[in-house]
Amino acid sequence: IKLAETKWTMPDQNTGGKPQKMYKAYYSTFNINISCPITEMSEVFTIASLNDKEFAELEEQIAHFIGDEGKFSSVVAEHFNLSNLSLKSIIKRSNNFVYKGMKIEKKK
């Protein structure tokens, strides 16, 4: 069963926009049967529910902190006072960063 679909859209050339990722949900509601601690679920939902402006500001701060060389995830998490799970959620949501081993680097 396919719950959601993602695809890239090309903006109008005259507007100078960038390609954007679009999401299409096939259902308005669905049940997920998972087993995880509520605290972990709460952290993931907190990151997922950040509005685009807040998330962009957080991405910018992380990008400035890690620089061009990248930094170990534990150093980034400690600097921003985040749990490893919250940081991983941010990196997974972002199109600007990637995990390479234990390091977080900017996508090239």
Backbone atoms as SQL, in Angstrom:
CREATE TABLE atoms (id INTEGER PRIMARY KEY, chain TEXT, resi INTEGER, resn TEXT, atom TEXT, x REAL, y REAL, z REAL);
INSERT INTO atoms VALUES
  (1, 'A', 1, 'ILE', 'N', 0.853, -1.173, 0.000),
  (2, 'A', 1, 'ILE', 'CA', 0.000, 0.000, 0.000),
  (3, 'A', 1, 'ILE', 'C', 0.896, 1.232, 0.000),
  (4, 'A', 2, 'LYS', 'N', 0.633, 2.109, -0.901),
  (5, 'A', 2, 'LYS', 'CA', 1.408, 3.344, -0.996),
  (6, 'A', 2, 'LYS', 'C', 0.672, 4.443, -0.233),
  (7, 'A', 3, 'LEU', 'N', 1.318, 5.007, 0.803),
  (8, 'A', 3, 'LEU', 'CA', 0.685, 6.041, 1.611),
  (9, 'A', 3, 'LEU', 'C', 0.930, 7.439, 1.066),
  (10, 'A', 4, 'ALA', 'N', 2.118, 7.658, 0.552),
  (11, 'A', 4, 'ALA', 'CA', 2.461, 8.992, 0.061),
  (12, 'A', 4, 'ALA', 'C', 3.424, 8.881, -1.106),
  (13, 'A', 5, 'GLU', 'N', 3.421, 9.907, -1.926),
  (14, 'A', 5, 'GLU', 'CA', 4.303, 9.949, -3.083),
  (15, 'A', 5, 'GLU', 'C', 5.047, 11.283, -3.057),
  (16, 'A', 6, 'THR', 'N', 6.313, 11.247, -3.416),
  (17, 'A', 6, 'THR', 'CA', 7.076, 12.486, -3.527),
  (18, 'A', 6, 'THR', 'C', 7.552, 12.643, -4.959),
  (19, 'A', 7, 'LYS', 'N', 7.612, 13.878, -5.406),
  (20, 'A', 7, 'LYS', 'CA', 8.170, 14.141, -6.729),
  (21, 'A', 7, 'LYS', 'C', 8.687, 15.569, -6.756),
  (22, 'A', 8, 'TRP', 'N', 9.635, 15.793, -7.646),
  (23, 'A', 8, 'TRP', 'CA', 10.199, 17.123, -7.820),
  (24, 'A', 8, 'TRP', 'C', 9.396, 17.859, -8.884),
  (25, 'A', 9, 'THR', 'N', 9.129, 19.132, -8.644),
  (26, 'A', 9, 'THR', 'CA', 8.448, 19.956, -9.629),
  (27, 'A', 9, 'THR', 'C', 9.413, 21.018, -10.126),
  (28, 'A', 10, 'MET', 'N', 9.318, 21.295, -11.387),
  (29, 'A', 10, 'MET', 'CA', 10.162, 22.322, -11.987),
  (30, 'A', 10, 'MET', 'C', 9.377, 23.625, -12.031),
  (31, 'A', 11, 'PRO', 'N', 9.923, 24.682, -11.458),
  (32, 'A', 11, 'PRO', 'CA', 9.221, 25.963, -11.466),
  (33, 'A', 11, 'PRO', 'C', 9.289, 26.623, -12.835),
  (34, 'A', 12, 'ASP', 'N', 8.509, 27.638, -12.998),
  (35, 'A', 12, 'ASP', 'CA', 8.521, 28.418, -14.234),
  (36, 'A', 12, 'ASP', 'C', 9.881, 29.098, -14.386),
  (37, 'A', 13, 'GLN', 'N', 10.501, 28.975, -15.535),
  (38, 'A', 13, 'GLN', 'CA', 11.832, 29.548, -15.773),
  (39, 'A', 13, 'GLN', 'C', 11.853, 31.061, -15.565),
  (40, 'A', 14, 'ASN', 'N', 10.768, 31.732, -15.865),
  (41, 'A', 14, 'ASN', 'CA', 10.723, 33.192, -15.764),
  (42, 'A', 14, 'ASN', 'C', 10.724, 33.690, -14.327),
  (43, 'A', 15, 'THR', 'N', 10.286, 32.854, -13.395),
  (44, 'A', 15, 'THR', 'CA', 10.228, 33.287, -12.004),
  (45, 'A', 15, 'THR', 'C', 11.546, 33.069, -11.283),
  (46, 'A', 16, 'GLY', 'N', 12.447, 32.281, -11.857),
  (47, 'A', 16, 'GLY', 'CA', 13.743, 32.043, -11.228),
  (48, 'A', 16, 'GLY', 'C', 13.666, 31.164, -9.997),
  (49, 'A', 17, 'GLY', 'N', 12.581, 30.439, -9.836),
  (50, 'A', 17, 'GLY', 'CA', 12.428, 29.579, -8.677),
  (51, 'A', 17, 'GLY', 'C', 13.280, 28.330, -8.769),
  (52, 'A', 18, 'LYS', 'N', 13.393, 27.650, -7.656),
  (53, 'A', 18, 'LYS', 'CA', 14.164, 26.413, -7.594),
  (54, 'A', 18, 'LYS', 'C', 13.209, 25.224, -7.634),
  (55, 'A', 19, 'PRO', 'N', 13.697, 24.058, -8.060),
  (56, 'A', 19, 'PRO', 'CA', 12.855, 22.865, -8.000),
  (57, 'A', 19, 'PRO', 'C', 12.420, 22.603, -6.555),
  (58, 'A', 20, 'GLN', 'N', 11.205, 22.146, -6.384),
  (59, 'A', 20, 'GLN', 'CA', 10.692, 21.870, -5.052),
  (60, 'A', 20, 'GLN', 'C', 10.176, 20.448, -4.988),
  (61, 'A', 21, 'LYS', 'N', 10.289, 19.857, -3.810),
  (62, 'A', 21, 'LYS', 'CA', 9.767, 18.528, -3.583),
  (63, 'A', 21, 'LYS', 'C', 8.297, 18.666, -3.199),
  (64, 'A', 22, 'MET', 'N', 7.426, 17.917, -3.878),
  (65, 'A', 22, 'MET', 'CA', 6.004, 17.948, -3.569),
  (66, 'A', 22, 'MET', 'C', 5.588, 16.583, -3.041),
  (67, 'A', 23, 'TYR', 'N', 4.628, 16.594, -2.144),
  (68, 'A', 23, 'TYR', 'CA', 4.136, 15.372, -1.534),
  (69, 'A', 23, 'TYR', 'C', 2.658, 15.211, -1.845),
  (70, 'A', 24, 'LYS', 'N', 2.250, 13.986, -2.141),
  (71, 'A', 24, 'LYS', 'CA', 0.843, 13.692, -2.375),
  (72, 'A', 24, 'LYS', 'C', 0.469, 12.534, -1.463),
  (73, 'A', 25, 'ALA', 'N', -0.522, 12.764, -0.608),
  (74, 'A', 25, 'ALA', 'CA', -1.008, 11.715, 0.282),
  (75, 'A', 25, 'ALA', 'C', -2.178, 11.007, -0.390),
  (76, 'A', 26, 'TYR', 'N', -2.183, 9.701, -0.300),
  (77, 'A', 26, 'TYR', 'CA', -3.256, 8.928, -0.909),
  (78, 'A', 26, 'TYR', 'C', -4.446, 8.749, 0.028),
  (79, 'A', 27, 'TYR', 'N', -4.237, 8.983, 1.314),
  (80, 'A', 27, 'TYR', 'CA', -5.304, 8.827, 2.295),
  (81, 'A', 27, 'TYR', 'C', -5.308, 10.053, 3.194),
  (82, 'A', 28, 'SER', 'N', -6.481, 10.444, 3.673),
  (83, 'A', 28, 'SER', 'CA', -6.537, 11.582, 4.591),
  (84, 'A', 28, 'SER', 'C', -6.176, 11.162, 6.010),
  (85, 'A', 29, 'THR', 'N', -6.422, 9.908, 6.350),
  (86, 'A', 29, 'THR', 'CA', -6.026, 9.378, 7.658),
  (87, 'A', 29, 'THR', 'C', -5.568, 7.938, 7.487),
  (88, 'A', 30, 'PHE', 'N', -4.673, 7.526, 8.348),
  (89, 'A', 30, 'PHE', 'CA', -4.251, 6.131, 8.374),
  (90, 'A', 30, 'PHE', 'C', -3.699, 5.814, 9.751),
  (91, 'A', 31, 'ASN', 'N', -3.734, 4.562, 10.112),
  (92, 'A', 31, 'ASN', 'CA', -3.225, 4.105, 11.402),
  (93, 'A', 31, 'ASN', 'C', -1.852, 3.492, 11.216),
  (94, 'A', 32, 'ILE', 'N', -0.970, 3.781, 12.154),
  (95, 'A', 32, 'ILE', 'CA', 0.363, 3.196, 12.142),
  (96, 'A', 32, 'ILE', 'C', 0.525, 2.420, 13.438),
  (97, 'A', 33, 'ASN', 'N', 0.859, 1.168, 13.322),
  (98, 'A', 33, 'ASN', 'CA', 1.074, 0.337, 14.491),
  (99, 'A', 33, 'ASN', 'C', 2.576, 0.218, 14.727),
  (100, 'A', 34, 'ILE', 'N', 3.087, 1.042, 15.638),
  (101, 'A', 34, 'ILE', 'CA', 4.515, 1.009, 15.941),
  (102, 'A', 34, 'ILE', 'C', 4.708, 0.864, 17.437),
  (103, 'A', 35, 'SER', 'N', 5.898, 0.516, 17.784),
  (104, 'A', 35, 'SER', 'CA', 6.232, 0.390, 19.191),
  (105, 'A', 35, 'SER', 'C', 7.502, 1.190, 19.453),
  (106, 'A', 36, 'CYS', 'N', 7.339, 2.308, 20.137),
  (107, 'A', 36, 'CYS', 'CA', 8.504, 3.109, 20.519),
  (108, 'A', 36, 'CYS', 'C', 8.103, 3.975, 21.710),
  (109, 'A', 37, 'PRO', 'N', 9.094, 4.413, 22.467),
  (110, 'A', 37, 'PRO', 'CA', 8.777, 5.267, 23.621),
  (111, 'A', 37, 'PRO', 'C', 8.121, 6.577, 23.179),
  (112, 'A', 38, 'ILE', 'N', 7.171, 7.043, 23.960),
  (113, 'A', 38, 'ILE', 'CA', 6.451, 8.279, 23.660),
  (114, 'A', 38, 'ILE', 'C', 7.416, 9.457, 23.547),
  (115, 'A', 39, 'THR', 'N', 8.440, 9.484, 24.379),
  (116, 'A', 39, 'THR', 'CA', 9.386, 10.603, 24.337),
  (117, 'A', 39, 'THR', 'C', 10.090, 10.672, 22.985),
  (118, 'A', 40, 'GLU', 'N', 10.448, 9.519, 22.426),
  (119, 'A', 40, 'GLU', 'CA', 11.098, 9.503, 21.114),
  (120, 'A', 40, 'GLU', 'C', 10.130, 9.951, 20.028),
  (121, 'A', 41, 'MET', 'N', 8.911, 9.473, 20.096),
  (122, 'A', 41, 'MET', 'CA', 7.905, 9.850, 19.109),
  (123, 'A', 41, 'MET', 'C', 7.657, 11.360, 19.168),
  (124, 'A', 42, 'SER', 'N', 7.625, 11.886, 20.370),
  (125, 'A', 42, 'SER', 'CA', 7.406, 13.313, 20.557),
  (126, 'A', 42, 'SER', 'C', 8.525, 14.133, 19.919),
  (127, 'A', 43, 'GLU', 'N', 9.774, 13.684, 20.073),
  (128, 'A', 43, 'GLU', 'CA', 10.911, 14.396, 19.477),
  (129, 'A', 43, 'GLU', 'C', 10.807, 14.428, 17.950),
  (130, 'A', 44, 'VAL', 'N', 10.479, 13.289, 17.366),
  (131, 'A', 44, 'VAL', 'CA', 10.370, 13.208, 15.908),
  (132, 'A', 44, 'VAL', 'C', 9.231, 14.100, 15.411),
  (133, 'A', 45, 'PHE', 'N', 8.076, 14.051, 16.075),
  (134, 'A', 45, 'PHE', 'CA', 6.943, 14.881, 15.665),
  (135, 'A', 45, 'PHE', 'C', 7.236, 16.371, 15.850),
  (136, 'A', 46, 'THR', 'N', 8.002, 16.715, 16.870),
  (137, 'A', 46, 'THR', 'CA', 8.363, 18.116, 17.087),
  (138, 'A', 46, 'THR', 'C', 9.161, 18.649, 15.905),
  (139, 'A', 47, 'ILE', 'N', 10.143, 17.882, 15.445),
  (140, 'A', 47, 'ILE', 'CA', 10.954, 18.300, 14.294),
  (141, 'A', 47, 'ILE', 'C', 10.101, 18.306, 13.025),
  (142, 'A', 48, 'ALA', 'N', 9.283, 17.292, 12.852),
  (143, 'A', 48, 'ALA', 'CA', 8.453, 17.194, 11.646),
  (144, 'A', 48, 'ALA', 'C', 7.434, 18.328, 11.557),
  (145, 'A', 49, 'SER', 'N', 7.007, 18.845, 12.701),
  (146, 'A', 49, 'SER', 'CA', 5.959, 19.866, 12.692),
  (147, 'A', 49, 'SER', 'C', 6.499, 21.299, 12.709),
  (148, 'A', 50, 'LEU', 'N', 7.816, 21.475, 12.691),
  (149, 'A', 50, 'LEU', 'CA', 8.365, 22.832, 12.592),
  (150, 'A', 50, 'LEU', 'C', 7.912, 23.457, 11.277),
  (151, 'A', 51, 'ASN', 'N', 7.525, 24.725, 11.323),
  (152, 'A', 51, 'ASN', 'CA', 7.144, 25.359, 10.060),
  (153, 'A', 51, 'ASN', 'C', 8.402, 25.603, 9.227),
  (154, 'A', 52, 'ASP', 'N', 8.213, 25.882, 7.955),
  (155, 'A', 52, 'ASP', 'CA', 9.343, 26.000, 7.029),
  (156, 'A', 52, 'ASP', 'C', 10.328, 27.088, 7.431),
  (157, 'A', 53, 'LYS', 'N', 9.832, 28.196, 7.942),
  (158, 'A', 53, 'LYS', 'CA', 10.719, 29.299, 8.332),
  (159, 'A', 53, 'LYS', 'C', 11.599, 28.892, 9.514),
  (160, 'A', 54, 'GLU', 'N', 10.995, 28.295, 10.541),
  (161, 'A', 54, 'GLU', 'CA', 11.766, 27.849, 11.708),
  (162, 'A', 54, 'GLU', 'C', 12.801, 26.805, 11.301),
  (163, 'A', 55, 'PHE', 'N', 12.379, 25.890, 10.443),
  (164, 'A', 55, 'PHE', 'CA', 13.291, 24.830, 10.022),
  (165, 'A', 55, 'PHE', 'C', 14.444, 25.398, 9.201),
  (166, 'A', 56, 'ALA', 'N', 14.158, 26.364, 8.332),
  (167, 'A', 56, 'ALA', 'CA', 15.209, 26.987, 7.518),
  (168, 'A', 56, 'ALA', 'C', 16.225, 27.713, 8.398),
  (169, 'A', 57, 'GLU', 'N', 15.747, 28.379, 9.448),
  (170, 'A', 57, 'GLU', 'CA', 16.656, 29.055, 10.379),
  (171, 'A', 57, 'GLU', 'C', 17.554, 28.046, 11.085),
  (172, 'A', 58, 'LEU', 'N', 16.974, 26.934, 11.502),
  (173, 'A', 58, 'LEU', 'CA', 17.751, 25.885, 12.164),
  (174, 'A', 58, 'LEU', 'C', 18.779, 25.289, 11.206),
  (175, 'A', 59, 'GLU', 'N', 18.377, 25.044, 9.972),
  (176, 'A', 59, 'GLU', 'CA', 19.310, 24.539, 8.957),
  (177, 'A', 59, 'GLU', 'C', 20.474, 25.504, 8.749),
  (178, 'A', 60, 'GLU', 'N', 20.159, 26.787, 8.696),
  (179, 'A', 60, 'GLU', 'CA', 21.199, 27.800, 8.482),
  (180, 'A', 60, 'GLU', 'C', 22.196, 27.810, 9.641),
  (181, 'A', 61, 'GLN', 'N', 21.694, 27.713, 10.861),
  (182, 'A', 61, 'GLN', 'CA', 22.571, 27.682, 12.035),
  (183, 'A', 61, 'GLN', 'C', 23.475, 26.451, 12.008),
  (184, 'A', 62, 'ILE', 'N', 22.902, 25.311, 11.665),
  (185, 'A', 62, 'ILE', 'CA', 23.692, 24.077, 11.599),
  (186, 'A', 62, 'ILE', 'C', 24.727, 24.180, 10.489),
  (187, 'A', 63, 'ALA', 'N', 24.332, 24.692, 9.333),
  (188, 'A', 63, 'ALA', 'CA', 25.261, 24.833, 8.208),
  (189, 'A', 63, 'ALA', 'C', 26.436, 25.724, 8.586),
  (190, 'A', 64, 'HIS', 'N', 26.154, 26.819, 9.266),
  (191, 'A', 64, 'HIS', 'CA', 27.221, 27.728, 9.695),
  (192, 'A', 64, 'HIS', 'C', 28.150, 27.024, 10.689),
  (193, 'A', 65, 'PHE', 'N', 27.575, 26.256, 11.604),
  (194, 'A', 65, 'PHE', 'CA', 28.369, 25.584, 12.633),
  (195, 'A', 65, 'PHE', 'C', 29.260, 24.487, 12.050),
  (196, 'A', 66, 'ILE', 'N', 28.729, 23.680, 11.132),
  (197, 'A', 66, 'ILE', 'CA', 29.528, 22.555, 10.627),
  (198, 'A', 66, 'ILE', 'C', 30.539, 22.979, 9.571),
  (199, 'A', 67, 'GLY', 'N', 30.325, 24.131, 8.942),
  (200, 'A', 67, 'GLY', 'CA', 31.271, 24.616, 7.939),
  (201, 'A', 67, 'GLY', 'C', 31.361, 23.685, 6.742),
  (202, 'A', 68, 'ASP', 'N', 32.427, 23.827, 5.971),
  (203, 'A', 68, 'ASP', 'CA', 32.601, 23.022, 4.760),
  (204, 'A', 68, 'ASP', 'C', 33.145, 21.630, 5.049),
  (205, 'A', 69, 'GLU', 'N', 33.778, 21.456, 6.191),
  (206, 'A', 69, 'GLU', 'CA', 34.400, 20.171, 6.531),
  (207, 'A', 69, 'GLU', 'C', 33.438, 19.209, 7.224),
  (208, 'A', 70, 'GLY', 'N', 32.375, 19.722, 7.813),
  (209, 'A', 70, 'GLY', 'CA', 31.458, 18.875, 8.558),
  (210, 'A', 70, 'GLY', 'C', 31.942, 18.685, 9.986),
  (211, 'A', 71, 'LYS', 'N', 31.089, 18.140, 10.820),
  (212, 'A', 71, 'LYS', 'CA', 31.435, 17.873, 12.222),
  (213, 'A', 71, 'LYS', 'C', 30.764, 16.580, 12.655),
  (214, 'A', 72, 'PHE', 'N', 31.318, 15.985, 13.704),
  (215, 'A', 72, 'PHE', 'CA', 30.721, 14.778, 14.258),
  (216, 'A', 72, 'PHE', 'C', 29.345, 15.107, 14.831),
  (217, 'A', 73, 'SER', 'N', 28.419, 14.187, 14.653),
  (218, 'A', 73, 'SER', 'CA', 27.039, 14.427, 15.074),
  (219, 'A', 73, 'SER', 'C', 26.935, 14.705, 16.567),
  (220, 'A', 74, 'SER', 'N', 27.752, 14.046, 17.375),
  (221, 'A', 74, 'SER', 'CA', 27.690, 14.266, 18.823),
  (222, 'A', 74, 'SER', 'C', 28.083, 15.698, 19.185),
  (223, 'A', 75, 'VAL', 'N', 29.039, 16.272, 18.451),
  (224, 'A', 75, 'VAL', 'CA', 29.464, 17.656, 18.688),
  (225, 'A', 75, 'VAL', 'C', 28.341, 18.619, 18.305),
  (226, 'A', 76, 'VAL', 'N', 27.693, 18.350, 17.177),
  (227, 'A', 76, 'VAL', 'CA', 26.583, 19.202, 16.717),
  (228, 'A', 76, 'VAL', 'C', 25.420, 19.118, 17.703),
  (229, 'A', 77, 'ALA', 'N', 25.075, 17.909, 18.122),
  (230, 'A', 77, 'ALA', 'CA', 23.968, 17.726, 19.065),
  (231, 'A', 77, 'ALA', 'C', 24.252, 18.449, 20.377),
  (232, 'A', 78, 'GLU', 'N', 25.473, 18.339, 20.862),
  (233, 'A', 78, 'GLU', 'CA', 25.836, 19.005, 22.117),
  (234, 'A', 78, 'GLU', 'C', 25.789, 20.526, 21.958),
  (235, 'A', 79, 'HIS', 'N', 26.296, 21.036, 20.856),
  (236, 'A', 79, 'HIS', 'CA', 26.321, 22.485, 20.627),
  (237, 'A', 79, 'HIS', 'C', 24.910, 23.080, 20.592),
  (238, 'A', 80, 'PHE', 'N', 23.983, 22.385, 19.964),
  (239, 'A', 80, 'PHE', 'CA', 22.616, 22.892, 19.831),
  (240, 'A', 80, 'PHE', 'C', 21.679, 22.357, 20.913),
  (241, 'A', 81, 'ASN', 'N', 22.249, 21.625, 21.871),
  (242, 'A', 81, 'ASN', 'CA', 21.470, 21.063, 22.978),
  (243, 'A', 81, 'ASN', 'C', 20.311, 20.200, 22.466),
  (244, 'A', 82, 'LEU', 'N', 20.633, 19.314, 21.527),
  (245, 'A', 82, 'LEU', 'CA', 19.658, 18.404, 20.933),
  (246, 'A', 82, 'LEU', 'C', 20.008, 16.971, 21.295),
  (247, 'A', 83, 'SER', 'N', 19.008, 16.125, 21.333),
  (248, 'A', 83, 'SER', 'CA', 19.279, 14.697, 21.470),
  (249, 'A', 83, 'SER', 'C', 19.750, 14.176, 20.113),
  (250, 'A', 84, 'ASN', 'N', 20.390, 13.014, 20.122),
  (251, 'A', 84, 'ASN', 'CA', 20.827, 12.420, 18.855),
  (252, 'A', 84, 'ASN', 'C', 19.635, 12.129, 17.948),
  (253, 'A', 85, 'LEU', 'N', 18.505, 11.731, 18.547),
  (254, 'A', 85, 'LEU', 'CA', 17.305, 11.445, 17.762),
  (255, 'A', 85, 'LEU', 'C', 16.758, 12.714, 17.097),
  (256, 'A', 86, 'SER', 'N', 16.724, 13.815, 17.827),
  (257, 'A', 86, 'SER', 'CA', 16.252, 15.076, 17.241),
  (258, 'A', 86, 'SER', 'C', 17.161, 15.515, 16.103),
  (259, 'A', 87, 'LEU', 'N', 18.475, 15.399, 16.311),
  (260, 'A', 87, 'LEU', 'CA', 19.415, 15.787, 15.262),
  (261, 'A', 87, 'LEU', 'C', 19.247, 14.898, 14.037),
  (262, 'A', 88, 'LYS', 'N', 19.089, 13.607, 14.261),
  (263, 'A', 88, 'LYS', 'CA', 18.893, 12.690, 13.135),
  (264, 'A', 88, 'LYS', 'C', 17.607, 13.038, 12.380),
  (265, 'A', 89, 'SER', 'N', 16.567, 13.417, 13.094),
  (266, 'A', 89, 'SER', 'CA', 15.306, 13.817, 12.462),
  (267, 'A', 89, 'SER', 'C', 15.493, 15.067, 11.608),
  (268, 'A', 90, 'ILE', 'N', 16.287, 15.997, 12.102),
  (269, 'A', 90, 'ILE', 'CA', 16.563, 17.223, 11.339),
  (270, 'A', 90, 'ILE', 'C', 17.312, 16.888, 10.059),
  (271, 'A', 91, 'ILE', 'N', 18.335, 16.052, 10.174),
  (272, 'A', 91, 'ILE', 'CA', 19.155, 15.697, 9.013),
  (273, 'A', 91, 'ILE', 'C', 18.320, 14.934, 7.987),
  (274, 'A', 92, 'LYS', 'N', 17.441, 14.045, 8.454),
  (275, 'A', 92, 'LYS', 'CA', 16.580, 13.288, 7.537),
  (276, 'A', 92, 'LYS', 'C', 15.582, 14.201, 6.826),
  (277, 'A', 93, 'ARG', 'N', 15.071, 15.208, 7.529),
  (278, 'A', 93, 'ARG', 'CA', 14.097, 16.124, 6.912),
  (279, 'A', 93, 'ARG', 'C', 14.771, 17.081, 5.929),
  (280, 'A', 94, 'SER', 'N', 16.016, 17.413, 6.186),
  (281, 'A', 94, 'SER', 'CA', 16.716, 18.419, 5.390),
  (282, 'A', 94, 'SER', 'C', 17.194, 17.874, 4.052),
  (283, 'A', 95, 'ASN', 'N', 17.198, 18.738, 3.057),
  (284, 'A', 95, 'ASN', 'CA', 17.794, 18.411, 1.761),
  (285, 'A', 95, 'ASN', 'C', 19.215, 18.951, 1.653),
  (286, 'A', 96, 'ASN', 'N', 19.722, 19.546, 2.734),
  (287, 'A', 96, 'ASN', 'CA', 21.022, 20.203, 2.700),
  (288, 'A', 96, 'ASN', 'C', 22.143, 19.434, 3.384),
  (289, 'A', 97, 'PHE', 'N', 21.798, 18.423, 4.176),
  (290, 'A', 97, 'PHE', 'CA', 22.805, 17.706, 4.954),
  (291, 'A', 97, 'PHE', 'C', 22.740, 16.213, 4.696),
  (292, 'A', 98, 'VAL', 'N', 23.846, 15.552, 5.023),
  (293, 'A', 98, 'VAL', 'CA', 23.912, 14.108, 4.882),
  (294, 'A', 98, 'VAL', 'C', 24.813, 13.555, 5.987),
  (295, 'A', 99, 'TYR', 'N', 24.481, 12.367, 6.469),
  (296, 'A', 99, 'TYR', 'CA', 25.357, 11.655, 7.397),
  (297, 'A', 99, 'TYR', 'C', 26.393, 10.904, 6.588),
  (298, 'A', 100, 'LYS', 'N', 27.648, 11.051, 6.941),
  (299, 'A', 100, 'LYS', 'CA', 28.728, 10.242, 6.373),
  (300, 'A', 100, 'LYS', 'C', 29.437, 9.612, 7.554),
  (301, 'A', 101, 'GLY', 'N', 29.064, 8.377, 7.844),
  (302, 'A', 101, 'GLY', 'CA', 29.569, 7.735, 9.057),
  (303, 'A', 101, 'GLY', 'C', 28.962, 8.434, 10.259),
  (304, 'A', 102, 'MET', 'N', 29.817, 8.942, 11.122),
  (305, 'A', 102, 'MET', 'CA', 29.356, 9.659, 12.316),
  (306, 'A', 102, 'MET', 'C', 29.373, 11.177, 12.114),
  (307, 'A', 103, 'LYS', 'N', 29.736, 11.611, 10.922),
  (308, 'A', 103, 'LYS', 'CA', 29.833, 13.041, 10.622),
  (309, 'A', 103, 'LYS', 'C', 28.600, 13.539, 9.885),
  (310, 'A', 104, 'ILE', 'N', 28.310, 14.807, 10.116),
  (311, 'A', 104, 'ILE', 'CA', 27.271, 15.493, 9.350),
  (312, 'A', 104, 'ILE', 'C', 27.992, 16.438, 8.403),
  (313, 'A', 105, 'GLU', 'N', 27.656, 16.338, 7.125),
  (314, 'A', 105, 'GLU', 'CA', 28.276, 17.191, 6.118),
  (315, 'A', 105, 'GLU', 'C', 27.196, 17.825, 5.259),
  (316, 'A', 106, 'LYS', 'N', 27.574, 18.899, 4.594),
  (317, 'A', 106, 'LYS', 'CA', 26.665, 19.523, 3.633),
  (318, 'A', 106, 'LYS', 'C', 26.622, 18.656, 2.385),
  (319, 'A', 107, 'LYS', 'N', 25.436, 18.539, 1.794),
  (320, 'A', 107, 'LYS', 'CA', 25.327, 17.829, 0.518),
  (321, 'A', 107, 'LYS', 'C', 26.026, 18.639, -0.548),
  (322, 'A', 108, 'LYS', 'N', 26.655, 17.932, -1.455),
  (323, 'A', 108, 'LYS', 'CA', 27.390, 18.618, -2.528),
  (324, 'A', 108, 'LYS', 'C', 26.649, 18.525, -3.822);
